[in-house]
Amino acid sequence: MTTDTNIELNLRSGYNLSRPLFIYMGNLKIIIGLMAVAAIALIACNSSSIDPQHYFSAREADSLLVDMVTYIYSKPPGATNENRFDNKYRTYYIRNAKNFSFEYYYTDSTSTSYFYLIRPARSLKGNLRGVGGKFKLSNSETGSKRLLNFEEIFNTTVMPVDSLKMYGQKIMKYMRRHHHYDPFKYDPAIIEWPGKHTMYDTIRMEWVYSGYPSDTIR
């Protein structure tokens, strides 16, 4: 191909012969850099989701919910703190998990999982409250997930379901960003436990009255 032909093709393609090639290469680097920044921003946006569906399939979410209910809900008749996790009680928790709603979830940089559920409540003020907590996920020998270091962080007061979803979302987003929930923690209109006289017993995995660990709240 002749030089004249090359020049003609370059002109048709929009290449300005009066501009050095390094200028085009510099522009190309800028474009690639902007694309990389956009990709990182997109990943960050996606990973900031607190929707359980972002992390789990429907089946995985249902199974995880049952696992959490095993820790949160009252023990089956005849069960103890030591054996309440036995497979023979799994059906009991599956049946009662239908009364829970898995609303929000995220993980932090230490691979700690944080959750927020709407759960049944036993109160004259209503029958629903929110519960937020954390745990670690670990693979078992069979390949299934196991919950480790489970802990309830807070329980809300009894509220209508719309309010529970609204406050749950606010608390979880705040916790994800600031790693605590202090602006909500000391508002008795929102948080019922922990309170002045209540605490979560990480050994028994139950809420108890402070100073009276043998007295379970629920």
N, CA and C of each residue as an Amber inpcrd file, in Angstrom:
protein
   654
   0.8590000  -1.1860000   0.0000000   0.0000000   0.0000000   0.0000000
   0.8970000   1.2380000   0.0000000   0.5700000   2.2450000  -0.8280000
   1.4120000   3.4250000  -0.9580000   1.2110000   4.3460000   0.2200000
   2.1620000   5.2740000   0.3460000   2.0870000   6.2580000   1.4290000
   0.8490000   7.1220000   1.2840000   0.5580000   7.5000000   0.0050000
  -0.6330000   8.3190000  -0.2280000  -1.8830000   7.6050000   0.2310000
  -1.9240000   6.3050000  -0.0170000  -3.0930000   5.5300000   0.3880000
  -3.2150000   5.5040000   1.9040000  -2.0690000   5.3430000   2.6040000
  -2.0730000   5.3370000   4.0710000  -2.6090000   6.6480000   4.6040000
  -2.1500000   7.7400000   4.0270000  -2.6070000   9.0600000   4.4680000
  -4.1020000   9.1920000   4.2610000  -4.5920000   8.6940000   3.1030000
  -6.0290000   8.7830000   2.7990000  -6.8390000   8.0030000   3.8130000
  -6.3610000   6.7930000   4.1620000  -7.0800000   5.9840000   5.1290000
  -7.0780000   6.6310000   6.5070000  -5.9610000   7.2370000   6.8850000
  -5.8670000   7.9010000   8.1780000  -6.8150000   9.0790000   8.2550000
  -6.9260000   9.7980000   7.1740000  -7.8370000  10.9390000   7.1490000
  -9.2810000  10.4760000   7.2640000  -9.6180000   9.3790000   6.5790000
 -10.9820000   8.8480000   6.6450000 -11.3300000   8.3820000   8.0530000
 -10.3200000   7.8660000   8.7710000 -10.5800000   7.3350000  10.1040000
 -10.5830000   8.4220000  11.1630000 -10.3570000   9.6480000  10.7890000
 -10.4150000  10.7460000  11.7370000  -9.0920000  11.0380000  12.3990000
  -8.0200000  10.4060000  12.0020000  -6.7030000  10.6210000  12.6160000
  -6.1430000  11.9270000  12.0980000  -5.8330000  12.8280000  13.0150000
  -5.3080000  14.1390000  12.6570000  -3.7900000  14.0470000  12.5540000
  -3.2650000  14.1540000  11.3350000  -1.8320000  13.9830000  11.1250000
  -1.0260000  15.0990000  11.7440000  -1.6700000  16.1970000  12.0810000
  -0.9400000  17.3190000  12.6610000  -0.7200000  17.1330000  14.1490000
  -1.3470000  16.0750000  14.7950000  -1.2090000  15.8360000  16.2280000
  -0.2990000  14.6380000  16.4540000   0.6470000  14.7540000  17.3550000
   1.5490000  13.6290000  17.6390000   0.7820000  12.4210000  18.1520000
   1.3350000  11.2300000  17.9080000   0.6770000  10.0000000  18.3090000
   0.5310000   9.8960000  19.8260000   1.5170000  10.4640000  20.6090000
   1.4620000  10.2990000  22.0580000   0.2540000  11.0050000  22.6620000
  -0.2690000  12.0230000  21.9700000  -1.4690000  12.7050000  22.4630000
  -2.6530000  11.7530000  22.4280000  -2.7800000  10.9880000  21.3300000
  -3.8420000  10.0010000  21.2280000  -3.6670000   8.9130000  22.2720000
  -2.4290000   8.4870000  22.4880000  -2.1790000   7.4610000  23.4930000
  -2.5130000   7.9680000  24.8780000  -2.2120000   9.2580000  25.1270000
  -2.5440000   9.8380000  26.4280000  -4.0410000   9.8670000  26.6490000
  -4.7720000  10.2410000  25.6100000  -6.2370000  10.2500000  25.7130000
  -6.7820000   8.8550000  25.9620000  -6.1640000   7.8680000  25.3050000
  -6.5890000   6.4910000  25.4810000  -6.3900000   6.0500000  26.9310000
  -5.2750000   6.4410000  27.5350000  -5.0040000   6.0990000  28.9330000
  -6.0350000   6.7280000  29.8560000  -6.4080000   7.9660000  29.5490000
  -7.4170000   8.6580000  30.3620000  -8.7500000   7.9260000  30.2900000
  -9.1220000   7.5160000  29.0650000 -10.3920000   6.8100000  28.8710000
 -10.3970000   5.4930000  29.6290000  -9.2810000   4.7470000  29.5250000
  -9.1630000   3.4670000  30.2280000  -9.2350000   3.6870000  31.7350000
  -8.5760000   4.7530000  32.2140000  -8.6010000   5.0600000  33.6460000
  -9.9990000   5.3750000  34.1300000 -10.7370000   6.1620000  33.3450000
 -12.1190000   6.5030000  33.7080000 -12.9990000   5.2620000  33.7280000
 -12.7680000   4.3690000  32.7790000 -13.5510000   3.1260000  32.7470000
 -13.2610000   2.2770000  33.9760000 -11.9980000   2.2490000  34.4000000
 -11.6280000   1.4730000  35.5860000 -12.2750000   2.0530000  36.8310000
 -12.2650000   3.3880000  36.9330000 -12.8980000   4.0460000  38.0910000
 -14.3890000   3.7430000  38.1130000 -15.0200000   3.8000000  36.9470000
 -16.4530000   3.5160000  36.8660000 -16.7450000   2.0790000  37.2820000
 -15.8670000   1.1520000  36.8610000 -16.0590000  -0.2580000  37.2240000
 -15.9300000  -0.4560000  38.7240000 -14.9250000   0.1980000  39.3300000
 -14.7400000   0.0910000  40.7790000 -15.9340000   0.6710000  41.5140000
 -16.4230000   1.8140000  41.0320000 -17.5890000   2.4380000  41.6650000
 -18.8050000   1.5390000  41.5740000 -18.9600000   0.8590000  40.4270000
 -20.0940000  -0.0460000  40.2520000 -19.9990000  -1.2140000  41.2210000
 -18.7910000  -1.7790000  41.3820000 -18.6010000  -2.8850000  42.3140000
 -18.8880000  -2.4420000  43.7370000 -18.4000000  -1.2570000  44.1000000
 -18.6320000  -0.7400000  45.4440000 -20.1050000  -0.5300000  45.7030000
 -20.8020000  -0.0280000  44.6740000 -22.2400000   0.1970000  44.8160000
 -22.9620000  -1.1090000  45.0480000 -22.6050000  -2.1330000  44.2540000
 -23.2580000  -3.4210000  44.3850000 -22.9600000  -4.0620000  45.7300000
 -21.6890000  -3.9570000  46.1890000 -21.3110000  -4.6190000  47.4290000
 -21.8660000  -3.9100000  48.6490000 -22.4020000  -2.6990000  48.4860000
 -22.9550000  -1.9630000  49.6080000 -24.4120000  -2.3400000  49.8530000
 -24.9200000  -3.2690000  49.0980000 -26.3080000  -3.6770000  49.2500000
 -26.5380000  -4.3250000  50.6080000 -27.7080000  -4.0840000  51.1870000
 -28.0990000  -4.7630000  52.4210000 -29.2890000  -5.6850000  52.1560000
 -29.5350000  -5.9720000  50.8980000 -30.6050000  -6.8830000  50.5050000
 -30.0760000  -8.3140000  50.5180000 -30.6750000  -9.2110000  51.3060000
 -30.1950000 -10.6010000  51.3320000 -30.1320000 -11.2560000  49.9570000
 -31.0200000 -10.8490000  49.0390000 -31.0290000 -11.4330000  47.7040000
 -29.7620000 -11.1150000  46.9290000 -29.0340000 -10.0930000  47.3570000
 -27.7640000  -9.7540000  46.7100000 -26.6900000 -10.7880000  47.0510000
 -26.8660000 -11.4860000  48.1640000 -25.8520000 -12.4080000  48.6530000
 -26.2410000 -13.8810000  48.5280000 -27.5420000 -14.1600000  48.5310000
 -27.9880000 -15.5450000  48.5920000 -29.0990000 -15.8130000  47.5880000
 -29.1530000 -17.0620000  47.1350000 -30.3180000 -17.4980000  46.3730000
 -31.4910000 -17.6240000  47.3480000 -32.6850000 -17.7810000  46.8150000
 -33.8680000 -17.9080000  47.6820000 -33.7280000 -19.1180000  48.6090000
 -33.2110000 -20.2020000  48.0800000 -33.0560000 -21.4180000  48.8830000
 -32.0080000 -21.2210000  49.9690000 -30.9030000 -20.5800000  49.6230000
 -29.8550000 -20.3200000  50.6100000 -30.3580000 -19.3970000  51.7140000
 -31.1170000 -18.3710000  51.3210000 -31.6480000 -17.4280000  52.3060000
 -32.6160000 -18.1130000  53.2560000 -33.4560000 -18.9970000  52.7230000
 -34.4080000 -19.7300000  53.5710000 -33.6770000 -20.6260000  54.5640000
 -32.6300000 -21.2980000  54.1060000 -31.8680000 -22.1810000  54.9780000
 -31.1500000 -21.3850000  56.0670000 -30.5690000 -20.2460000  55.6690000
 -29.8860000 -19.4010000  56.6440000 -30.8670000 -18.8420000  57.6580000
 -32.0550000 -18.4930000  57.2150000 -33.0750000 -17.9830000  58.1340000
 -33.3960000 -19.0210000  59.2020000 -33.5630000 -20.2660000  58.7980000
 -33.8480000 -21.3330000  59.7710000 -32.7010000 -21.4540000  60.7650000
 -31.4720000 -21.3490000  60.2780000 -30.3090000 -21.4200000  61.1740000
 -30.3490000 -20.2980000  62.2040000 -30.6980000 -19.0930000  61.7640000
 -30.7630000 -17.9630000  62.6910000 -31.9120000 -18.1220000  63.6770000
 -33.0350000 -18.6130000  63.1850000 -34.1820000 -18.8300000  64.0560000
 -33.8430000 -19.8330000  65.1560000 -32.9840000 -20.7930000  64.8370000
 -32.5630000 -21.7810000  65.8270000 -31.9190000 -21.1080000  67.0360000
 -31.2110000 -20.0330000  66.7960000 -30.5770000 -19.2890000  67.8800000
 -31.5520000 -18.3220000  68.5570000 -32.4560000 -17.7490000  67.7760000
 -33.2740000 -16.6340000  68.2700000 -34.5660000 -17.0820000  68.9290000
 -35.2220000 -18.0680000  68.3470000 -36.5640000 -18.4280000  68.8000000
 -36.5070000 -19.2780000  70.0710000 -37.6270000 -19.3570000  70.7360000
 -37.7110000 -20.1640000  71.9540000 -37.4270000 -21.6290000  71.6460000
 -36.8930000 -22.3290000  72.6060000 -36.5010000 -23.7350000  72.4160000
 -37.7310000 -24.6250000  72.2460000 -37.5810000 -25.7240000  71.5140000
 -38.6810000 -26.6950000  71.3820000 -38.9820000 -27.3220000  72.7450000
 -40.1930000 -27.7990000  72.9350000 -40.5260000 -28.4900000  74.1900000
 -39.5590000 -29.6480000  74.4500000 -38.9970000 -29.6820000  75.6290000
 -38.0830000 -30.7530000  75.9940000 -36.6390000 -30.5020000  75.6370000
 -36.3550000 -29.4350000  74.8680000 -34.9830000 -29.1390000  74.4660000
 -34.2720000 -28.3240000  75.5390000 -32.9630000 -28.4130000  75.5460000
 -32.1400000 -27.6310000  76.4670000 -31.2340000 -26.7150000  75.6590000
 -30.5220000 -25.8350000  76.3500000 -29.5660000 -24.9670000  75.6530000
 -28.4780000 -25.7790000  74.9510000 -28.1910000 -26.9390000  75.4890000
 -27.1180000 -27.7690000  74.9390000 -27.5450000 -28.5550000  73.7030000
 -28.8100000 -29.0080000  73.6560000 -29.2060000 -29.8770000  72.5380000
 -30.2130000 -29.2380000  71.5850000 -30.5050000 -27.9790000  71.7590000
 -31.5290000 -27.3500000  70.9130000 -31.1250000 -27.2810000  69.4510000
 -29.8320000 -27.4920000  69.1480000 -29.3550000 -27.4590000  67.7730000
 -29.3370000 -28.8390000  67.1240000 -29.7810000 -29.8470000  67.8330000
 -29.8010000 -31.2050000  67.2830000 -30.7440000 -31.2800000  66.0870000
 -30.3990000 -32.1310000  65.1270000 -31.1980000 -32.2530000  63.9090000
 -32.6440000 -32.6520000  64.1710000 -32.8940000 -33.3450000  65.2690000
 -34.2590000 -33.7930000  65.5500000 -35.2080000 -32.6190000  65.7960000
 -34.6570000 -31.4390000  66.0810000 -35.4910000 -30.2610000  66.3200000
 -35.5820000 -29.3550000  65.0910000 -34.9140000 -29.7420000  64.0210000
 -34.8640000 -28.8930000  62.8340000 -36.2670000 -28.5980000  62.2900000
 -37.1300000 -29.5840000  62.2900000 -38.4920000 -29.3960000  61.7800000
 -39.2350000 -28.3180000  62.5670000 -39.0140000 -28.2940000  63.8660000
 -39.6460000 -27.2820000  64.7270000 -39.2440000 -25.8770000  64.2870000
 -37.9650000 -25.6820000  64.0140000 -37.4910000 -24.3530000  63.6230000
 -37.9150000 -23.9950000  62.1990000 -37.9610000 -24.9830000  61.3280000
 -38.4440000 -24.7310000  59.9670000 -39.8900000 -24.2510000  60.0080000
 -40.6900000 -24.8980000  60.8210000 -42.1020000 -24.5210000  60.9350000
 -42.2570000 -23.1030000  61.4740000 -41.4670000 -22.7360000  62.4650000
 -41.5980000 -21.4140000  63.0720000 -40.8820000 -20.3190000  62.2930000
 -39.9530000 -20.7020000  61.4200000 -39.2610000 -19.7060000  60.5990000
 -40.2240000 -18.9810000  59.6620000 -41.3630000 -19.5800000  59.3980000
 -42.3600000 -18.9520000  58.5310000 -42.9190000 -17.6730000  59.1460000
 -42.7330000 -17.5130000  60.4470000 -43.2100000 -16.3160000  61.1330000
 -42.1500000 -15.2200000  61.2050000 -40.9730000 -15.4850000  60.6150000
 -39.8830000 -14.5180000  60.5720000 -39.7320000 -13.9760000  59.1580000
 -39.1220000 -12.8070000  59.0620000 -38.8460000 -12.2050000  57.7530000
 -37.3890000 -11.7430000  57.7150000 -36.6350000 -12.2610000  56.7440000
 -35.2180000 -11.9350000  56.5680000 -35.1390000 -10.6390000  55.7560000
 -34.9230000  -9.5120000  56.4350000 -35.0390000  -8.2120000  55.7790000
 -33.7200000  -7.6720000  55.2330000 -32.6760000  -7.6520000  56.0690000
 -31.4360000  -6.9880000  55.6690000 -30.2150000  -7.8150000  56.0820000
 -29.1450000  -7.6400000  55.3000000 -27.9270000  -8.4270000  55.5460000
 -26.7450000  -7.7420000  54.8650000 -25.5800000  -7.8370000  55.5020000
 -24.3340000  -7.4230000  54.8470000 -23.1640000  -8.0660000  55.5810000
 -21.9800000  -8.0090000  54.9810000 -20.7630000  -8.4870000  55.6170000
 -19.7550000  -7.3440000  55.6630000 -18.8690000  -7.3740000  56.6570000
 -17.8540000  -6.3330000  56.7610000 -16.4900000  -6.8640000  56.3220000
 -15.4550000  -6.0570000  56.5230000 -14.1150000  -6.4120000  56.0450000
 -13.5140000  -7.5980000  56.7890000 -14.0920000  -7.9690000  57.9360000
 -13.5950000  -9.1250000  58.6930000 -14.4020000 -10.3810000  58.3910000
 -15.2550000 -10.3100000  57.3760000 -16.1360000 -11.4200000  56.9870000
 -17.1710000 -11.7490000  58.0650000 -17.4620000 -10.7690000  58.9130000
 -18.5460000 -10.9190000  59.8760000 -19.8620000 -10.5840000  59.1880000
 -20.8570000 -11.4210000  59.3730000 -22.1720000 -11.2120000  58.7710000
 -23.0760000 -10.4860000  59.7630000 -23.8050000  -9.5010000  59.2680000
 -24.7690000  -8.7590000  60.0750000 -26.1530000  -8.9410000  59.4720000
 -27.1540000  -9.1150000  60.3210000 -28.5020000  -9.3910000  59.8280000
 -29.5390000  -8.5730000  60.5800000 -30.6880000  -8.4640000  59.9540000
 -31.8600000  -7.8590000  60.6020000 -33.0810000  -8.6480000  60.1740000
 -33.8060000  -9.1650000  61.1550000 -35.0280000  -9.9260000  60.9100000
 -36.2070000  -9.2400000  61.5720000 -37.3830000  -9.4980000  61.0450000
 -38.6210000  -9.1700000  61.7560000 -39.1350000 -10.4680000  62.3390000
 -39.4060000 -10.4790000  63.6420000 -39.7140000 -11.7030000  64.3620000
 -41.0060000 -11.5620000  65.1710000 -41.5750000 -12.6860000  65.5580000
 -42.7590000 -12.6350000  66.4150000 -42.3990000 -12.0490000  67.7750000
 -43.3540000 -11.3790000  68.3880000 -43.1540000 -10.8070000  69.7190000
 -44.3270000 -11.1820000  70.6080000 -44.0310000 -11.2860000  71.8660000
 -45.0870000 -11.5540000  72.8390000 -45.2570000 -10.3040000  73.6930000
 -46.1660000  -9.4600000  73.2780000 -46.3540000  -8.1880000  73.9620000
 -47.8000000  -7.7290000  73.8150000 -48.2770000  -7.0220000  74.8120000
 -49.6140000  -6.4460000  74.7270000 -49.6560000  -5.3040000  73.7170000
 -48.4800000  -4.7910000  73.3400000 -48.4050000  -3.6650000  72.4120000
 -48.4280000  -4.1000000  70.9500000 -48.2290000  -5.3820000  70.6980000
 -48.2140000  -5.8660000  69.3220000 -47.5560000  -7.2260000  69.2420000
 -47.4170000  -7.7310000  68.0410000 -46.8820000  -9.0900000  67.8860000
 -45.6570000  -9.1810000  66.9780000 -45.0190000  -8.0310000  66.6780000
 -43.8170000  -8.0530000  65.8370000 -42.7600000  -7.1000000  66.3850000
 -41.4970000  -7.5340000  66.3070000 -40.3840000  -6.6660000  66.6450000
 -39.2240000  -7.0040000  65.7140000 -38.2210000  -6.1480000  65.6810000
 -37.0350000  -6.3940000  64.8690000 -35.8960000  -6.9160000  65.7200000
 -35.0320000  -7.7020000  65.1150000 -33.8450000  -8.1980000  65.8090000
 -32.6460000  -8.0870000  64.8750000 -31.5810000  -7.4800000  65.3870000
 -30.3470000  -7.3580000  64.6190000 -29.2270000  -8.0920000  65.3270000
 -28.3340000  -8.6780000  64.5650000 -27.2470000  -9.4280000  65.1780000
 -26.1210000  -9.6980000  64.2100000 -25.2220000 -10.5850000  64.6140000
 -24.0510000 -10.8850000  63.7930000 -23.6020000 -12.3220000  64.0260000
 -22.8100000 -12.8260000  63.0970000 -22.2290000 -14.1630000  63.2030000
 -21.1400000 -14.3110000  62.1470000 -20.4290000 -15.4130000  62.2180000
 -19.4660000 -15.7810000  61.1870000 -19.9990000 -17.0000000  60.4590000
 -19.7950000 -17.0530000  59.1560000 -20.1800000 -18.2120000  58.3640000
 -18.9590000 -19.0830000  58.1130000 -19.1080000 -20.3770000  58.3740000
 -18.0040000 -21.3020000  58.1660000 -18.5100000 -22.5350000  57.4470000
 -17.7040000 -23.0760000  56.5560000 -18.0740000 -24.2910000  55.8380000
 -17.9210000 -25.5070000  56.7460000 -18.9420000 -26.3520000  56.7540000
 -18.8650000 -27.5870000  57.5310000 -18.2150000 -28.6750000  56.6930000
 -18.0170000 -29.8510000  57.2620000 -17.3990000 -30.9610000  56.5430000
 -18.2530000 -31.4330000  55.3780000 -19.5540000 -31.2050000  55.4510000
 -20.4560000 -31.6280000  54.3750000 -20.6070000 -30.5680000  53.2960000
 -19.9320000 -29.4160000  53.4970000 -20.0290000 -28.3610000  52.4980000
 -21.0940000 -27.3290000  52.8030000 -21.9380000 -27.5740000  53.8060000
 -22.9660000 -26.6150000  54.1790000 -22.3570000 -25.5250000  55.0590000
 -23.1000000 -24.4390000  55.2300000 -22.6280000 -23.3290000  56.0350000
 -23.0120000 -23.5200000  57.4990000 -22.1010000 -23.1410000  58.3880000
 -22.3810000 -23.1850000  59.8160000 -22.2350000 -21.7850000  60.3880000
 -23.0640000 -21.4720000  61.3800000 -23.0060000 -20.1840000  62.0460000
 -22.0960000 -20.2780000  63.2710000 -21.1400000 -19.3710000  63.3600000
 -20.2260000 -19.3230000  64.4890000 -20.3160000 -17.9610000  65.1710000
 -20.0700000 -17.9500000  66.4740000 -20.0380000 -16.6920000  67.2390000
 -21.3140000 -15.8770000  67.0670000 -22.4400000 -16.5690000  67.1010000
 -23.7190000 -15.9000000  66.9090000 -24.0240000 -14.9810000  68.0970000
 -24.5380000 -13.8070000  67.7820000 -24.8880000 -12.8590000  68.8470000
 -25.9760000 -11.9060000  68.3800000 -26.9790000 -11.7300000  69.1850000
 -27.9750000 -10.6870000  68.9350000 -27.4120000  -9.3690000  69.4520000
 -27.4890000  -8.3300000  68.6450000 -26.9750000  -7.0200000  69.0270000
 -28.0780000  -6.1710000  69.6460000 -29.2620000  -6.2390000  69.0700000
 -30.3720000  -5.4310000  69.5960000 -31.7060000  -6.0520000  69.2060000
 -32.7160000  -5.6980000  69.9540000 -34.1120000  -5.9700000  69.6080000
 -34.8570000  -4.6490000  69.6540000 -35.6720000  -4.4050000  68.6660000
 -36.4460000  -3.1670000  68.6580000 -37.6540000  -3.3060000  69.5780000
 -38.3010000  -2.1930000  69.7900000 -39.5940000  -2.2230000  70.4550000
 -40.6150000  -2.8180000  69.4880000 -41.7770000  -3.1330000  69.9870000
 -42.8590000  -3.6370000  69.1380000 -43.3990000  -2.4830000  68.3010000
 -43.5010000  -2.7170000  66.9970000 -43.9560000  -1.6780000  66.0610000
 -44.7490000  -2.3090000  64.9280000 -45.4440000  -1.4780000  64.1520000
 -46.0420000  -1.9730000  62.9010000 -44.9390000  -2.3960000  61.9350000
 -45.2550000  -3.2820000  61.0320000 -44.2420000  -3.8540000  60.1460000
 -43.5560000  -2.7960000  59.2900000 -44.2850000  -1.7750000  58.8350000
 -43.6630000  -0.7350000  58.0070000 -42.5960000   0.0260000  58.7960000
 -42.8790000   0.2930000  60.0680000 -41.9050000   0.9890000  60.9100000
 -40.6970000   0.1020000  61.1790000 -40.9350000  -1.1880000  61.3670000
 -39.8270000  -2.1180000  61.5930000 -38.8950000  -2.1690000  60.3940000
 -39.4500000  -2.1640000  59.2050000 -38.6240000  -2.1690000  57.9980000
 -37.8560000  -0.8640000  57.8590000 -38.5240000   0.2520000  58.1460000
 -37.8800000   1.5590000  58.0030000 -36.7130000   1.7110000  58.9770000
 -36.9550000   1.4190000  60.2540000 -35.8880000   1.5600000  61.2410000
 -34.7860000   0.5200000  61.0200000 -35.1860000  -0.6750000  60.6280000
 -34.1870000  -1.6970000  60.3480000 -33.2380000  -1.2660000  59.2460000
 -33.7860000  -0.6980000  58.1980000 -32.9600000  -0.2290000  57.0860000
 -32.0260000   0.8940000  57.5320000 -32.5580000   1.8430000  58.2950000
 -31.7420000   2.9600000  58.7710000 -30.5990000   2.4730000  59.6610000
 -30.9160000   1.5710000  60.5910000 -29.9010000   1.0780000  61.5150000
 -28.8250000   0.2940000  60.7810000 -29.2310000  -0.5750000  59.8630000
 -28.2590000  -1.4020000  59.1500000 -27.3550000  -0.5570000  58.2560000
 -27.9050000   0.4260000  57.5850000 -27.0820000   1.2950000  56.7410000
 -26.1060000   2.0970000  57.5960000 -26.5730000   2.5560000  58.7600000
 -25.7030000   3.3150000  59.6470000 -24.5930000   2.4170000  60.2010000
 -24.9550000   1.2130000  60.6090000 -23.9650000   0.2790000  61.1340000
 -22.9180000  -0.0770000  60.0830000 -23.3480000  -0.2480000  58.8710000
 -22.4090000  -0.6150000  57.7990000 -21.3770000   0.4890000  57.5900000
 -21.8160000   1.7200000  57.7390000 -20.9230000   2.8500000  57.4930000
 -20.0860000   3.2100000  58.7140000 -20.6940000   3.1440000  59.9130000
 -20.0240000   3.6510000  61.1120000 -19.6140000   2.5570000  62.1020000
 -20.0330000   1.3290000  61.8770000 -19.6580000   0.1800000  62.7160000
 -20.2420000   0.2510000  64.1350000 -21.2930000   1.0000000  64.3070000
 -22.0390000   1.0210000  65.5690000 -23.4260000   1.5920000  65.2790000
 -24.2880000   1.5540000  66.2740000 -25.6400000   2.0770000  66.0660000
 -26.0510000   2.9990000  67.2110000 -25.1000000   3.7280000  67.7740000
 -25.3210000   4.5610000  68.9490000 -26.4770000   5.5580000  68.8260000
 -26.6810000   6.2110000  67.6620000 -27.8030000   7.1580000  67.5900000
 -29.1680000   6.5030000  67.8130000 -29.2510000   5.2020000  67.6060000
 -30.5080000   4.4740000  67.8150000 -30.5060000   3.7160000  69.1400000
 -29.3260000   3.3020000  69.5830000 -29.1890000   2.4210000  70.7440000
 -29.8140000   2.9970000  71.9970000 -29.7270000   4.2960000  72.1760000
 -30.1820000   4.9130000  73.4150000 -31.5500000   5.5760000  73.2750000
 -32.2520000   5.2210000  72.2240000 -33.6180000   5.7270000  72.0260000
 -34.5960000   4.6320000  72.4210000 -35.2290000   4.7460000  73.5870000
 -36.1250000   3.6840000  74.0690000 -37.3780000   3.5110000  73.2150000
 -37.6430000   4.4800000  72.3520000 -38.7870000   4.3370000  71.4540000
 -38.4690000   3.3990000  70.3000000 -37.1620000   3.1420000  70.0700000
 -36.7370000   2.2880000  68.9640000 -36.1470000   0.9740000  69.4690000
 -35.2290000   1.0590000  70.4240000 -34.5150000  -0.1240000  70.9180000
 -35.0240000  -0.5060000  72.3090000 -35.4770000  -1.7420000  72.4410000
 -35.9300000  -2.2310000  73.7430000 -34.8210000  -2.9710000  74.4830000
 -34.0850000  -3.8110000  73.7670000 -32.9350000  -4.5300000  74.3320000
 -31.7170000  -4.2930000  73.4530000 -30.5530000  -4.0400000  73.9910000
 -30.2490000  -3.9590000  75.4190000 -30.8170000  -2.6950000  76.0450000
 -31.0560000  -2.7810000  77.3240000 -31.5610000  -1.6460000  78.0720000
 -30.7930000  -1.4820000  79.3560000 -31.3030000  -0.6560000  80.2130000
 -30.6290000  -0.3690000  81.4750000 -30.4590000  -1.6330000  82.3130000
 -31.4220000  -2.5370000  82.2100000 -31.3820000  -3.7370000  83.0540000
 -31.3550000  -5.0330000  82.2360000 -31.0680000  -4.9330000  80.9530000
 -31.0810000  -6.1290000  80.1140000 -29.7840000  -6.2410000  79.3100000
 -29.3750000  -7.4670000  79.0430000 -28.1530000  -7.7200000  78.2850000
 -28.2860000  -9.0560000  77.5520000 -27.4510000  -9.2360000  76.5440000
 -27.4550000 -10.4990000  75.8110000 -26.3690000 -11.4020000  76.3770000
 -26.7790000 -12.5880000  76.8010000 -25.8460000 -13.5720000  77.3470000
 -25.2750000 -14.3710000  76.1740000 -23.9940000 -14.1620000  75.8710000
 -23.3840000 -14.8150000  74.7130000 -23.0900000 -16.2890000  74.9540000
 -23.1890000 -16.7320000  76.1920000 -23.0050000 -18.1510000  76.4900000
 -24.3180000 -18.9040000  76.2820000 -25.3740000 -18.4010000  76.8720000
 -26.6860000 -19.0360000  76.7230000 -27.3780000 -18.6170000  75.4310000
 -26.8640000 -17.5090000  74.8230000 -27.4590000 -16.9490000  73.6050000
 -28.9200000 -16.5880000  73.8300000 -29.1390000 -15.8530000  74.9120000
 -30.4680000 -15.3720000  75.2830000 -30.3480000 -14.0040000  75.9350000
 -31.4360000 -13.2350000  75.8690000 -31.5020000 -11.9660000  76.5740000
 -31.8790000 -12.2380000  78.0310000 -31.1470000 -11.6140000  78.9410000
 -31.3810000 -11.8240000  80.3710000 -31.3870000 -10.4740000  81.0750000
 -31.8940000 -10.4750000  82.2780000 -31.8460000  -9.2770000  83.1030000
 -30.4530000  -9.1210000  83.6920000 -29.9000000  -7.9440000  83.5910000
 -28.5520000  -7.6910000  84.0840000 -28.4560000  -8.0310000  85.5710000
 -27.4430000  -8.7980000  85.9200000 -27.2500000  -9.1790000  87.3060000
 -28.0320000 -10.4120000  87.7070000 -28.9200000 -10.8490000  86.8000000
 -29.7220000 -12.0530000  87.0900000 -29.6790000 -12.9650000  85.8740000
 -28.5150000 -13.5430000  85.5730000 -28.3330000 -14.3220000  84.3420000
 -29.2430000 -15.5490000  84.2580000 -29.8410000 -15.9730000  85.3740000
 -30.7060000 -17.1490000  85.3110000 -32.1190000 -16.7970000  84.8530000
 -32.4070000 -15.4950000  84.7850000 -33.7460000 -15.0650000  84.3940000
 -33.7540000 -14.6610000  82.9230000 -34.3680000 -15.4870000  82.0860000
 -34.4590000 -15.2010000  80.6610000 -35.6340000 -14.2840000  80.3840000
 -35.4300000 -13.2930000  79.5080000 -36.5060000 -12.3580000  79.2040000
 -37.5960000 -13.0180000  78.3870000 -37.1740000 -13.8490000  77.4260000
 -38.1970000 -14.5170000  76.6050000 -37.9120000 -15.9910000  76.5270000
